[in-house]
Amino acid sequence: PSVSSISCSVSSLPLSLTVKFVNCGQGGLVQFECSNPSDFRIEADGVVYALRPFTVSTLRAVPLVIVARDETNQQQWQTQVRLTPPIGQSQQVCPTPPSSVGQLKRMKRDWVIPPINVPENSRGEFPQDLVRIRSDNDKNRSLRYSVTGPGADQPPTGIFIIHPISGELSVMKPLDREHISNFHLRAHAVDLNGNQVESPIDIVINVIDMNDNRPEFIHQIWNGTIPEGSKPGTFVMTVTSVDKDDPKTANGMLRYKIVSQNPESPTSNMFTINNKTGGIITVAAGLDREKVPQYTLIIQATDMEGNPMYGLSNTATAVIKVTDINDNPPEFTAETFFGEVPENRVNVIVANLTVTDKDQPNTPAWNTVYKITGGDPTGRFSVPTDPTTNEGLVTVVKPIDYEISRTYVLTVVAVNEVSLARGIHSPRQSTATVSIRVIDVNESPNFEPNPKLIKLEEGMQPESALTTFTAQDPDRFMQQTIRYTRLSDPANWLRIDPNTGHITTIAVLDRESPYVKDNMYSATFLASDSGIPPASGTGTLQIFLLDINDNAPHVYPQETEMCEKPEPNGFNITALDGDLSPNAGPFAFELANRPSDIQRNWTITRLSGDFAQLSLKIGFLESGIYEIPIIITDSGNLPMSNTSYLRVKVCQCDHNGDCTDQQHIVAAGLGTGAIIAILLCIIILLILVLLFVVWMKRRDKERQAKQLLIDPEDDVRDNILKYDEEGGGEEDQDYDLSQLQQPDTIEPDAIKPVGIRRMDERPLHPEPQYPIRSAAPHPGDIGDFINEGLKAADNDPTAPPYDSLLVFDYEGSGSTAGSLSSLNSSSSGGDQDYDYLNDWGPRFRKLADMYGGSDD
């Protein structure tokens, strides 16, 4: 850059040299020293400073050796530095006294300003001058200086300013290295017209770190674990702290230490910490979870390499839990445990075994497993563990017999789910004795053998002795009697003596009975003792029935069919026999001698021991049903014969040989039962149809009868009312007609039910009533109905003069109106002429006969 001179800071001007040292992973603190401390100074970060002015000639003559020394082991290394000016440049380096300002005058244009170091958190007066920039052109004309970049005209703005005339660069406020560690600015020089007279020059400002941040632990509470009994040197955990200061300086170099340990048992220094890495390890033996389950350590981190005077510190808490190992075996709370159990009981808890274990509950080192080591050679007991209480539950898993053993003494050992730690042995208290007393109970009698098998021939007659089936009482120490009863006898063949168990027959034993399966018949008997309460047991008697020849054979099939002209003219038959071989086949077949046409028309030929062929001798046989008697004889010792009838249906056939007449249909698919079922269905259907017709006719009759009663054209009284007739006769004058107009005044017991009623009755209450008639018949029989009503009225000596015609529409008794009869009629009917009623038709002829006729 075209700069004539550079103002130095109060301290010496740093050279363009930084010594870097690689420690090769040894981690020691290295201190730098130079061979010419009167001319040069080197900082801890390796930056070399000049302490006096040098020329080009003297700069080459000054030797400079840098030494790096390890403070830990005093080992040292060295390197030689060659100082040369930049190529094509001449310069003068002038140191600056504390109260003066040094200048760095550029002789040529390509000179570069070295970085400027500014301590952070400065408390000095602001603005604080840093460096002065001058251009060679300011001798001839006035120039204006300016800086650009972050911290100047870019965010964060206002940190650095430059005097526009003098070129003095100043800082306006304290710097924070943890926020911004360096600034990169550019200096500009322009004339009064704003024309650039020099190329911009780069200015690097490094913020020097100060120890202004305390170490901070990543976690305030650290948790770790270690098994009890661990040896010294066992790693526990690592705690970590961070410092925002520069880690390359002592400000950011941390050291750790343990401030306190709680509890201080068994010693106060059970743990130690690596002061650089923060790793915690054990340094003493004696960790015992049962005594001290947890340790609390206060850890301190200090910067400045742990210097307690200048370093900043912070603390955190480390909680170390001592984990359990199986260093305590389980111990029984008693040497002997007692229990009792009834005999023959299983899955019963006899005794509870309790133990103590100092290890952590509900862990494999605490969970107890119980083992029976003696006293149970047959495996009748087990000792599972209660998962909640850790107790051993002595349980019976196989039935115990009081008559065999009255007591059991078991030896039980208690161990943990995991093995004991090395060097720990089981004590005597880990073994206990369990004494179990067996209680005698009343046991059921036992049949022996059960089931019992006997073999007999079938056909044994009633009251025959079969066998003796007895039971034994296992209770040898109880004096009891046993009684026997029959529990199951499907065919009701057997009887058992209640005292001796002797079994006899009460019916014939038949192997062909449906209760016999595979020649075997089973019956069950009950044996009950006299104990309190009584006990009972069952036994099964199996009778294997041997076959005898007690069943005659019969032909199969029993029905067949053939054509009138059969082709072929024979068919095969066989025989069925309920007996087994050798009491069954081979069979002998022959035709009976009668009727005589059997052997004339038929012949039978034996094909094998069980089959024969029945053939027709003649070429044509008329259609019909023929029953052929066949004599079949079995092969038993004392053979049995039987005449069995084969039903042959002969029918007319088509060219395929199939029956075509009705007989074939019946024979082929419809048996007697099917025909009866069809006939019953037909009869039921006819009955239903008949009932439906009767119901329809009755409903029509009722409908027609109602129409007859209410038809105004057929109502006699309506016709009479058309002629102003107010009564049916002279005797009608005695009725109270006011009730017709005021029905509410009628006595309650005189009110007639509403509706049409076929009833002949007198209108007055005290007079006898006519019997209730049935519903009107069909309209076609209306004449018969009227005649029946007239006959009933003629035979009733108390019948009113209006006879039974009122039955069609009777409207109640009594009326407030006058008589509906002739107004001129007298109380006596003898003076009235009723012959004119004959002219009204046949319906009024009866009235004419009654009132105008003879005494007959």
Secondary structure, 3 states (H helix, E strand, C coil): CCCCEEECCCCCCEEEEECCCCCCCCCCCEEEEECCCCCEEECCCCEEEECCCECHHHHHHCCEEEEEEECCCCCEEEEEECCCCCCCCCCCECCCCCCCCCECCCCCCCCCCCCEEEECCCCCCCCEEEEEEECHHHHCCCEEEEEECECCCECCCCCEEECCCCCEEEECCCCCCCCCCEEEEEEEEEECCCCECCCCEEEEEEEECCCCCCCEECCCEEEEEEECCCCCCCEEEECCEECCCCCCCHHHCCEEEEEEEECCCCCCCCEEECCCCCEEEECCCCCCCCCCCEEEEEEEEECHHHCCCCCCEEEEEEEEEEECCCCCCCEECCCEEEEEEECCCCCEEEEEECEECCCCCCCCCCCEEEEEEECCCCCCEECCECCCCCCEEEEECCCCCCCCCCEEEEEEEEEECCCCCCCCCCCHHHEEEEEEEEECCCCCCEECCCCEEEEEECCCCCCCEEEECCEECCCCCCCCCEEEEEEECCCCCEEECCCCCEEEECCCCCCCCCCCECCEEEEEEEEEECCCCCCEEEEEEEEEEECCCCCCCEEECCEEEEECCCCCCEEEEEEECCCCCCCCCCCEEEECCCCHHHHHHEEEEECCCCEEEEEECCCCCCCEEEEEEEEEECCCCCCCEEEEEEEEEEECECCCCCECCHHHHHHHHCCHHHHHHHHHHHHHHHHHHHHHHHHHHHHHHHHHHHHHHHCCCCCHHHHHHHCCCECCCHHHHHCCEHHHHCHHHCCHHHCCCCCCCCEEECCCCCCCEEEECCCCCCHHHHHHHHHHHHHHHHHCCCCCCCHHHHHHCCCCCCECCCCECCCCCCCCCCCCCCHHHHHHCHHHHHHHHHHHCCCC
